[in-house]
């Protein structure tokens, strides 16, 4: 009888494990992996930074609204600008190469450099005279950049402008001629 009881007890225990195993329920669920590829960032030339006529010994400033705020206006002066197009709600870093820029005329000599006194710049949405949003560019060192992140309206925008103004400071004996400088704006997703 003890053997039957042991056998019966073992059988009950095994059936309990089997019933537990059968009673387990499995569940699963699926998720999707989604991604949206944003538009590439592009930079397009708008207008050149145009000083027009500059008088020797008299600094001339073109501000961010196409105004001559120092020196004599001769007509046709313009703030330089680029248009940046990017994916909406994306961060971008902007850099302008102002540190390496020199206005030159013809063959490089000590007398044909037109000195640049200072720069002013901004990011802008809307017209130059009455932008709906703007953010100042405050540093024009060779390694400086301006960031567009989630804290300003340029983050949500799919396009905006970058304006560049400056002051040239010609010497009193500045050589006559046409002077040219080249500015490059670089925009990079970050």
Secondary structure, 3 states (H helix, E strand, C coil): CHHHHHHHHHHHHHHHHHHHHHHCCCCCCCCCCCCCCCCCCEEEEEECCECCCCCCCCCEEECCCCCEEECCCCCCCECEEEEEECCCCCCEEEEECHHHCCEECCCCCCCCEECEEEEEEEEEEECCCCEEEEEEECCCCCCCCEEECCCCHHHHCCEEEEEEEEEECCCCCCCCCCCECCCCEEEEEC
